[in-house]
Amino acid sequence: MVDKIQNNPFNRPPRIQDKFKPEEIDIPVPSLKPEETARNVLLMLLPMGSFLVMGLFYALTFSVGSAGRGWLYAIPMLGMALFTFVASFMTYGEQKHEQKQRWIKQQRDYHRLLDKKESRLIAGQSLQHSLLTHRFPSPSRLMLRVKNLQVDLWERRVEDADFLTFRLGEGNVPSAIPIKRPDPDNSSADIRRAYRIYAKYRTIPNAPVTIDLRELGSIALVGNRDNILPMSRAMLVQLATLNSPDDVSLYVFSSQSQYRTWKWLRWLPHTSEENVGGHPTFLAFTRRTNKQLITEISKNLDAMRQSRKEQEVVSSQLSAPAIVALFDDEIDVRDEQVFHEILKNGHALGIFSILICERLEDVPSNCRAIIEFSKQGVF
């Protein structure tokens, strides 16, 4: 059986990343319904009353000596009074109808505007989901990259923003599109739809949920091993397929009882100082090898501190290769001072840690993040 996998050259073309620059979307508030025009009876009766008074005056004035024909002079006044009343009533009805039509048009225009806003949010949400799925693929898709030796194998570089960012699963993630919340003091009934749109598109459903080990520095996976191990394997698969061994080295601190769990890592070039699969130098399963490996990391820390001190500059750029250390049932390692220093400050010098713990009380106090699994495997 072959003991080594030869270090075949693999060209990594430049990584092309789609840039997503969302603009803020303002969810408008609806207009308040105007108050209905009040029917002023006095204004409607005043002209008619004036004509009636004038008609009565003419009738009384010209009835004297006219054999009672004076009332004929009042007829035009009475007609004008009746016409004025009817015209006032019709004008009021027409104004009320126009007001109602304007309100219906305002509502129609408002909902059309909401439709446009929602269409933009749907398109932006779909684009974000596609970009996240492409940037953080599932383990099954990553295995296809390895099987087919696709050009996007080892695509991430140290300078990439998603370097050492791991996909944990799928769930609701915050949308990158800033959405301006509608005014909550608006009393219109249509404000409910505006708030539904705001609440619905603030998150993206069924999108990759990720954790940034580069930012956190150390992560503890806590819970039953049957739940933890699939997650930890998936994270190591991502590390090995998305990052070149020139950029990341994988150190494993464990025990002989866990050898079968992690022996597959020996075929990764990331566990070899020579970047050769099948010849691991960064795997430790005994007390002696654990001591040797933690001592080697201690020397690396001292060398990096000295280098930065000589340069007299604090750089945010990691010096390759970065080190990801996996601690699982490690023997005597926690007694070493450098172990706690790695958890607390190692990320500043390019050393990152993943711990596997069955109980919450087993997590060291210097660990910077915890992912706790329930008995059902939910975290």
KEKOL-606015 format. One record per residue (C-alpha): x, y, z; residue in one letter. Coordinates in steps of 0.2 Angstrom, whole numbers, padded with zeros to 4 digits, always signed. Each point is the difference from the previous one (the first is absolute). Layout:
BEGIN
XYZa...
END
This chain:
BEGIN
+0000+0000+0000m+0006+0017-0004v+0006+0010+0015d+0000+0017-0008k-0010+0010-0012i+0012+0009-0011q+0000+0019+0000n-0007+0002-0017n+0000+0018-0006p-0018+0008+0000f-0002+0017-0008n-0012+0012+0008r-0006+0013-0012p-0005+0017+0008p-0017+0000+0009r-0014+0010-0008i-0012+0006+0013q-0017+0008-0004d-0002+0016+0009k-0016+0004+0008f-0003+0018+0004k-0018+0002+0006p-0008+0017+0002e-0012+0004+0014e-0019-0003-0004i-0012+0011+0008d-0017-0007+0004i-0012+0014-0002p-0015+0004+0012v-0017+0001-0006p-0009+0017-0001s-0014+0003+0013l-0017-0001-0006k-0007+0018-0001p-0015+0005+0010e-0016+0000-0009e-0007+0017-0005t-0013+0004+0012a-0017+0005-0006r-0004+0018+0006n-0019+0001+0000v+0000+0018+0005l+0010+0005-0016l-0012-0011-0010m-0015+0008+0007l+0006+0018+0001l-0002+0004-0018p-0017-0008-0001m-0006+0009+0015g+0006+0016-0007s-0010-0003-0016f-0015-0005+0010l+0001+0016+0011v+0001+0010-0016m-0014-0009-0008g-0011+0003+0015l+0004+0018+0000f-0005+0002-0018y-0016-0010+0003a-0005+0011+0014l+0005+0016-0008t-0009-0002-0017f-0015-0009+0007s-0007+0017+0006v-0012+0006-0014g+0004-0014-0012s-0014-0011+0004a+0011-0013+0008g+0012-0001-0016r+0015+0005+0010g+0004-0018+0004w+0004-0003-0018l+0016+0011+0003y+0006-0012+0013a+0000-0015-0012i+0017+0004-0008p+0008+0002+0017m-0007-0016+0006l+0006-0009-0016g+0018+0008+0003m-0001-0006+0018a-0004-0017-0005l+0014+0000-0014f+0013+0006+0013t-0004-0014+0012f+0001-0013-0014v+0016+0007-0007a+0008+0001+0018s-0005-0018+0003f+0007-0006-0017m+0016+0009+0003t+0002-0008+0017y-0002-0017-0007g+0012+0003-0015e+0013+0006+0013q-0002-0015+0010k+0001-0011-0015h+0016+0008-0006e+0008-0001+0018q-0004-0019+0000k+0008-0002-0017q+0016+0009+0005r+0001-0011+0015w-0002-0016-0010i+0014+0006-0012k+0011+0004+0014q-0002-0017+0007q+0003-0008-0017r+0016+0010-0003d+0006-0004+0018y-0002-0019-0003h+0008+0001-0017r+0015+0009+0008l+0000-0014+0014l+0000-0013-0014d+0015+0008-0009k+0009+0001+0017k-0004-0019+0004e+0006-0005-0018s+0017+0009+0003r+0001-0009+0017l-0004-0017-0008i+0013+0002-0013a+0013+0006+0013g-0004-0015+0011q+0001-0012-0014s+0017+0007-0005l+0007-0001+0018q-0006-0018+0002h+0009-0005-0016s+0016+0009+0005l+0000-0007+0017l-0003-0018-0006t+0014+0002-0013h+0012+0008+0013r-0004-0013+0013f-0005-0016-0008p-0006-0016+0008s+0012-0014+0004p-0007-0011-0013s+0004+0014-0013r+0017+0002+0007l+0004-0019-0002m-0005+0002-0019l+0013+0013-0001r+0013-0012+0006v-0006-0014-0010k+0000+0010-0016n+0015+0011+0004l-0009+0015-0004q+0009+0017-0002v-0009+0007+0015d+0009-0012+0011l+0010+0009+0014w-0008+0016-0007e+0002+0010+0016r+0015+0011+0004r+0006+0007+0016v-0006+0018-0005e-0018-0006-0004d-0013+0006+0012a-0007-0017+0001d+0016-0008+0004f-0003-0013+0015l-0018+0003-0001t-0010-0016+0002f-0017-0006-0005r-0010-0007+0015l-0016-0004-0009g-0015+0009-0006e-0012+0012+0008g-0006+0018+0000n+0014+0013-0002v+0000+0019+0000p-0003+0008-0017s+0014+0011-0006a-0013+0012-0008i-0003+0014+0013p-0019+0003+0001i-0006+0016+0008k-0014-0004+0012r-0017+0008-0003p-0006+0013+0013d-0009-0010+0014p-0011+0015+0005d-0009-0001-0017n-0018-0005+0004s-0005-0005-0017s-0007-0018-0002a+0012-0002-0015d+0015+0002+0011i-0002-0019+0005r+0006-0005-0018r+0015+0012+0001a+0005-0008+0016y-0002-0018-0007r+0011+0004-0014i+0013+0008+0012y+0000-0015+0011a+0000-0013-0014k+0015+0006-0009y+0011+0004+0015r+0006-0018-0001t+0004-0013-0013i-0008-0017+0003p+0010-0016-0003n+0016+0009-0003a+0017-0006+0006p+0004+0004+0018v+0018+0003+0003t+0012+0004+0014i+0017+0010-0003d+0014-0009+0009l+0012+0013-0005r-0010+0013+0009e-0004-0010+0016l+0017-0009+0002g-0007-0015+0009s-0016-0010+0000i-0006-0014+0011a-0013-0013-0007l-0009-0006+0016v-0012-0015+0001g-0002-0019-0004n+0014-0006-0011r-0012-0008-0012d-0006+0018-0004n+0017+0009+0001i+0010-0012-0011l-0010+0003-0016p+0001+0019+0002m+0019-0001+0004s+0003-0011-0015r-0010+0012-0012a+0011+0014+0007m+0016-0009-0004l-0006-0005-0017v-0003+0019-0004q+0017+0004+0007l+0008-0013-0011a-0009+0004-0016t-0002+0019+0000l+0018+0004+0007n+0017-0005-0007s+0012-0009+0012p+0011+0015-0005d-0012+0011+0010d-0006-0011+0014v+0008-0014+0010s-0011-0011+0010l+0006-0006+0017y-0009-0014+0010v+0002-0003+0019f-0009-0016+0005s+0002-0017+0008s+0002-0018-0005q-0018-0004+0003s-0005+0013-0013q+0013-0005-0013y-0014-0009-0011r-0010+0016+0000t+0014+0011-0007w+0011-0012-0009k-0007+0005-0017w+0008+0017+0003l+0017-0008-0004r-0004+0001-0018w-0002+0019+0000l+0015+0010-0006p-0005+0013+0013h+0006-0012+0014t+0018-0002-0007s+0014+0012+0002e+0005-0005-0018e-0018+0003-0007n+0000-0019-0004v-0016-0010+0003g+0004-0017+0009g+0015+0007+0010h-0008+0009+0014p+0011+0010+0012t-0014+0010+0009f-0010-0014+0007l+0002-0005+0018a-0008-0014+0009f+0012-0004+0014t+0006+0010+0015r+0017+0001-0008r-0005+0006-0017t-0013+0012+0008n+0014+0008+0010k+0011+0001-0015q-0013+0009-0010l-0005+0012+0013i+0018+0005+0002t+0002+0002-0019e-0015+0012+0001i+0008+0009+0015s+0016+0003-0011k-0011+0006-0014n-0008+0013+0011l+0017+0006+0007d+0007+0002-0018a-0016+0009-0006m+0001+0012+0015r+0019+0003-0003q-0003+0003-0019s-0014+0013+0004r+0010+0008+0013k+0015+0002-0012e-0012+0008-0013q-0007+0011+0013e-0017-0001-0008v-0017-0008+0003v-0007-0008-0016s-0017-0006-0002s+0006-0011-0014q+0003-0018+0006l+0017-0008-0004s-0002-0016-0009a-0003-0013+0004p-0013+0003+0013a-0002-0014+0013i-0017-0008+0004v+0002-0011+0016a-0013-0014+0004l-0001-0005+0018f-0009-0016+0004d+0003-0010+0015d+0018+0007+0000e+0012-0007+0013i+0008+0012+0012d-0001+0014-0012v-0011+0011+0011r+0013+0000+0013d+0011+0010-0012e+0000+0019+0002q+0002+0002-0019v-0017-0009-0002f-0010+0013+0009h+0010+0014-0009e-0005-0008-0017i-0018+0001+0005l+0001+0018+0006k+0012+0009-0012n+0005-0013-0013g-0011+0007-0013h+0010+0016+0000a+0016-0010-0005l-0009-0012-0013g-0005-0015+0012i-0018-0005+0001f-0008-0013+0011s-0014-0012-0001i-0004-0010+0016l-0012-0015+0002i-0008-0001+0017c-0014-0011+0006e-0004+0011+0015r-0002+0019+0001l+0011+0000+0016e+0014-0008-0010d+0002+0016-0011v+0015+0010+0005p-0003+0018+0006s+0010+0007-0013n-0010-0007-0014c-0008+0014-0010r-0015-0008-0007a-0012-0016+0004i-0011-0010-0012i-0011-0010+0012e-0010-0015-0008f-0016-0006+0008s-0004-0019+0002k-0010+0001-0017q+0016+0007-0008g-0006+0018-0002v+0012+0014+0004f
END
